[in-house]
Amino acid sequence: MINVALLSKWHVHAVDYALQAKQNKNITIKAVWDENPERGKKWAQELGVRFEFDLLKVLEDAEIDAVIVDSPTNLHKEIISLSAKHKKHVFSEKVLAFTVHDCEEIFSIIKENHVKLMVSLPRLTESYYLYAQDVLEKGLLGKLTSIRCRCAHNGAVSYEGNLNGWLPSHFFNKEECGGGALIDLGAHPIYLTNRLAGPVKAVTARLQQTLGYAVDDNAVVLVEYESGALGILETSFLSTGSPFQLELYGTEGTLMIEDGKVRLKSKQLDENWRIPNQLPDAHLMPLDQWVEAIIENREPTISKNDFRNLTLINQAATLSHEKGRRVEIAEISN
């Protein structure tokens, strides 16, 4: 049994991870810590576990084996590093850190202390992603020339009784978040296209502050891949009814995915649109893969390269927006 402490309820998905932990037969939630004590105490009461004011007391507790980190992103490096140094396995919300350099420092500490790290990149486990990867590997699209991914919602759109939308107000705090729509919701298009299109050569980004927040609420990133393909990544907190879309275009065919509905056209088949009879079985969710890695030392399908490259594209996009120019990846990674 893995005894887990929940470190902060800051992120909107914290409740989801607590539920996933409760549903996993190999996890017992033992404690809650939160940088906001009032919020943390209330959550601990709801879960029927103890609340601890002092993070170090949680990490020094020999009964605690692992932590689930949902703190403000600007605290990730400190909390994750400290947890690893106390021999605690770490599950974290995306992104791992604001810079590639910080990611590498975290990886080093994780390795030195022989603990398991997982960052929640759930769409890499989905059937539609696995199908897209299979289509590419089989060459059904020929040479990939373009990829587009859009993930957007209306979290910042005002409605009766809430002028700032349904997202918590701290999601617009630049110091805590490091950004807005792109670093949070835009993570999904970034890590999916990183996997499907391969190494990135350059990035040009526009991070729009449409409603005047301190962070972007609407963003587009143009990605140039080393293969010669182009990518368009779109995200927004201002889109009501926007479907999730993943589109792959190649010299031999096209793959269209919209809200899980999949269709394929390929010259190597019959050139008619095809709807696959069956998609691949989904992989285990990131939290469950993390548990298997701890208990069985099983290698997860989501790796530190995925964590690092997510931060890499975010860092390049931020620099591109700030400088108003195209940014070569070599500027970030060297």
C-alpha positions in Angstrom: 0.0 0.0 0.0 1.2 3.5 -0.9 0.5 6.1 1.7 0.0 9.5 0.0 -0.1 13.1 1.1 -2.0 15.6 -1.0 0.1 18.8 -1.4 -2.3 21.7 -2.1 -5.8 22.1 -3.6 -4.7 25.1 -5.7 -5.2 23.5 -9.1 -8.7 22.8 -10.5 -7.8 19.1 -11.0 -6.7 18.5 -7.4 -10.1 17.0 -6.6 -9.9 14.7 -9.6 -6.5 13.3 -8.5 -7.8 12.8 -5.0 -10.7 10.8 -6.4 -8.4 8.8 -8.7 -6.2 8.1 -5.6 -9.2 6.9 -3.6 -10.3 4.7 -6.4 -6.8 3.0 -6.7 -6.7 0.0 -4.4 -3.0 0.5 -3.9 -3.3 4.1 -2.5 -4.3 5.4 0.9 -4.6 9.2 1.4 -3.1 10.0 4.8 -2.7 13.7 5.0 -3.3 17.1 3.3 -1.0 20.2 3.3 -1.9 23.4 1.6 -0.1 26.8 1.3 -3.6 28.1 2.0 -4.3 26.6 5.5 -8.0 27.4 5.5 -8.6 25.7 2.2 -6.4 22.7 3.2 -8.1 22.2 6.5 -11.6 22.1 4.9 -10.4 19.6 2.2 -8.8 17.4 4.9 -12.1 17.4 6.8 -13.9 16.4 3.6 -11.5 13.5 3.0 -11.4 12.4 6.7 -7.7 12.8 7.0 -5.3 15.0 9.0 -4.3 18.5 7.9 -0.7 19.5 8.5 0.4 23.1 8.6 4.1 22.4 8.1 5.2 20.9 4.8 8.4 19.6 6.3 6.5 17.6 8.9 4.6 15.9 6.1 7.8 15.1 4.2 9.6 13.9 7.4 6.8 11.5 8.2 8.1 8.0 7.6 4.6 6.7 7.0 4.2 8.9 3.9 5.5 7.2 0.8 4.5 9.6 -1.9 2.9 13.0 -2.7 0.5 14.4 -5.2 1.4 18.0 -6.0 -1.3 20.5 -7.0 0.3 23.6 -5.7 0.8 26.9 -7.6 3.2 26.2 -10.5 5.8 28.6 -9.2 6.1 26.3 -6.1 6.6 23.1 -8.1 10.4 23.1 -8.2 10.8 23.7 -4.5 8.1 21.3 -3.4 9.0 18.5 -5.8 12.7 18.8 -5.1 12.1 18.8 -1.4 9.8 15.8 -1.6 12.3 13.8 -3.6 15.1 14.6 -1.2 12.8 13.1 1.6 12.5 10.0 -0.6 8.9 10.6 -1.5 7.6 9.6 -5.0 6.0 12.5 -6.8 2.9 12.9 -9.0 2.4 16.5 -10.3 0.0 18.5 -12.3 1.4 20.0 -15.5 3.7 21.8 -16.1 6.6 20.4 -14.2 8.5 23.7 -14.1 8.8 27.0 -16.0 12.2 26.4 -17.6 14.1 23.5 -19.1 16.9 24.2 -16.7 14.6 23.8 -13.7 13.2 20.5 -15.2 16.8 19.2 -15.5 17.5 20.0 -11.9 14.4 18.2 -10.8 15.3 15.2 -12.9 18.7 15.1 -11.3 17.2 15.2 -7.7 14.7 12.5 -8.6 17.4 10.2 -10.0 19.7 10.8 -7.0 17.0 9.8 -4.5 15.7 6.8 -6.5 12.0 7.9 -6.5 9.4 7.9 -9.2 8.1 11.1 -10.9 5.0 11.4 -13.0 3.4 14.5 -14.5 -0.2 14.3 -15.6 -0.3 14.3 -19.4 -3.5 12.3 -19.7 -4.2 12.6 -23.4 -1.1 10.6 -24.2 -3.1 7.6 -22.8 -6.2 8.1 -25.0 -7.3 5.8 -27.7 -7.5 8.5 -30.4 -3.9 9.5 -29.7 -2.7 5.9 -29.9 -4.5 5.5 -33.2 -2.9 8.6 -34.6 0.5 7.4 -33.6 -0.2 4.0 -35.3 -1.4 5.7 -38.5 1.8 7.7 -38.7 4.0 4.7 -37.9 2.3 2.6 -40.6 2.9 5.4 -43.1 -0.8 5.8 -44.1 -0.3 9.6 -44.2 2.9 9.4 -46.2 5.2 12.3 -45.1 3.6 14.4 -42.4 3.4 18.0 -43.6 1.1 19.7 -41.2 -0.5 19.1 -37.7 -3.1 21.2 -36.0 -4.4 20.8 -32.4 -7.0 22.9 -30.6 -8.0 22.6 -27.0 -10.2 25.4 -25.6 -13.0 26.2 -23.2 -14.9 29.2 -21.8 -13.3 29.3 -18.4 -12.7 33.0 -18.5 -16.0 34.0 -20.0 -18.2 35.9 -17.6 -21.7 34.6 -16.7 -24.3 35.7 -14.2 -22.8 36.0 -10.7 -19.2 35.5 -11.9 -17.5 38.2 -14.0 -14.3 36.2 -14.3 -15.8 33.0 -15.5 -15.7 29.6 -13.8 -11.9 29.3 -13.5 -10.6 30.3 -10.0 -9.2 33.9 -9.9 -5.7 32.6 -9.1 -5.5 31.1 -12.6 -4.9 34.6 -13.8 -2.1 35.3 -11.3 1.0 35.5 -13.5 3.4 35.0 -10.6 1.8 31.7 -9.5 0.9 30.3 -12.9 3.7 31.6 -15.1 1.2 32.2 -17.9 -2.5 31.6 -18.7 -4.3 29.6 -21.4 -1.2 28.3 -23.1 0.7 27.0 -20.1 -2.4 25.4 -18.6 -4.9 24.2 -21.2 -2.5 24.6 -24.1 -0.3 21.9 -22.5 -2.5 19.2 -24.2 -1.9 20.4 -27.8 1.8 20.9 -27.0 2.6 17.4 -25.6 0.4 15.6 -28.2 2.0 17.3 -31.2 5.5 17.0 -29.6 5.0 13.2 -29.7 3.3 13.0 -33.1 5.4 15.5 -35.1 8.8 15.0 -33.4 11.6 17.4 -32.6 10.9 21.1 -32.9 13.1 23.5 -34.7 11.5 26.9 -34.0 8.4 28.5 -32.5 6.4 31.7 -33.2 3.7 32.5 -30.7 1.0 35.1 -30.0 -0.3 35.1 -26.4 -3.3 37.4 -26.4 -4.6 39.2 -23.3 -8.1 39.8 -24.8 -9.9 40.6 -21.5 -7.0 42.5 -20.0 -5.8 39.8 -17.5 -2.2 39.7 -16.5 -1.9 36.4 -18.4 -2.9 35.2 -21.9 -6.5 34.0 -22.3 -6.3 33.2 -26.0 -3.2 31.8 -27.8 -1.8 30.4 -31.0 1.6 28.9 -31.6 3.2 28.2 -35.0 5.7 25.4 -34.7 8.4 24.4 -37.2 9.5 20.8 -36.9 12.9 19.5 -37.8 11.1 17.2 -40.3 9.9 20.2 -42.3 6.3 19.8 -41.1 4.4 22.8 -39.7 2.2 22.8 -36.6 -0.6 25.1 -35.4 -1.4 24.9 -31.7 -4.5 26.7 -30.5 -5.9 27.2 -27.0 -8.3 29.6 -25.3 -10.2 30.4 -22.1 -12.7 32.3 -24.2 -14.3 29.6 -26.5 -17.8 28.4 -25.7 -18.6 25.1 -27.4 -15.2 24.7 -29.0 -14.5 21.0 -29.7 -11.2 19.3 -29.1 -9.5 18.9 -32.5 -6.5 17.0 -33.7 -5.7 17.1 -37.4 -2.8 15.4 -39.3 -2.1 16.1 -42.9 0.4 14.3 -45.1 1.4 13.6 -48.7 -0.6 10.4 -48.7 -3.6 11.2 -46.5 -5.4 13.0 -43.7 -6.5 12.1 -40.2 -9.2 14.1 -38.5 -10.1 13.7 -34.8 -12.8 15.8 -33.2 -14.0 15.2 -29.7 -13.0 11.5 -30.1 -14.7 11.0 -33.5 -12.0 9.7 -35.9 -11.9 9.5 -39.6 -9.1 8.7 -42.0 -8.5 9.2 -45.7 -5.4 7.6 -47.3 -4.2 7.0 -50.9 -2.8 3.7 -49.6 -6.3 2.5 -48.8 -9.2 3.5 -51.1 -9.1 7.3 -50.8 -12.5 7.3 -49.2 -13.1 8.6 -45.7 -12.9 5.7 -43.3 -14.1 5.5 -39.7 -12.1 2.9 -37.8 -14.2 0.0 -36.4 -12.1 -0.1 -33.3 -9.5 2.2 -31.7 -6.6 0.8 -29.7 -7.2 0.2 -26.0 -6.4 3.2 -23.9 -3.3 3.1 -21.6 -3.6 3.4 -17.9 -4.1 7.0 -16.7 -0.9 8.8 -15.5 -1.6 8.4 -11.8 -2.2 4.6 -12.2 1.0 4.3 -14.3 2.8 6.1 -11.5 1.5 3.6 -9.0 2.6 0.7 -11.2 6.1 2.2 -11.5 6.4 2.5 -7.7 5.1 -1.0 -6.9 6.3 -3.0 -9.9 9.1 -0.8 -11.2 7.2 -0.8 -14.5 8.3 1.7 -17.1 5.5 4.3 -17.8 4.4 5.2 -21.3 4.8 8.9 -20.3 8.4 9.9 -19.8 10.6 12.7 -18.6 11.2 13.7 -22.3 7.5 14.5 -22.5 7.7 16.6 -19.3 10.8 18.4 -20.5 9.5 19.1 -24.0 6.3 20.5 -22.7 8.2 23.1 -20.8 10.5 23.6 -23.7 7.7 24.7 -26.1 6.1 26.8 -23.4 9.4 28.6 -22.7 10.1 29.2 -26.4 6.5 30.4 -27.0 6.8 32.9 -24.1 10.1 34.2 -25.4 8.6 34.5 -28.9 5.7 36.6 -27.7 7.8 38.8 -25.5 10.4 39.4 -28.2 7.9 39.6 -31.0 9.9 37.2 -33.2 10.5 33.6 -34.2 12.5 31.7 -31.6 14.9 28.9 -32.5 14.7 26.0 -30.0 18.5 26.0 -29.8 18.2 29.4 -28.0 16.3 27.6 -25.1 18.0 24.2 -25.0 21.6 25.3 -25.3 
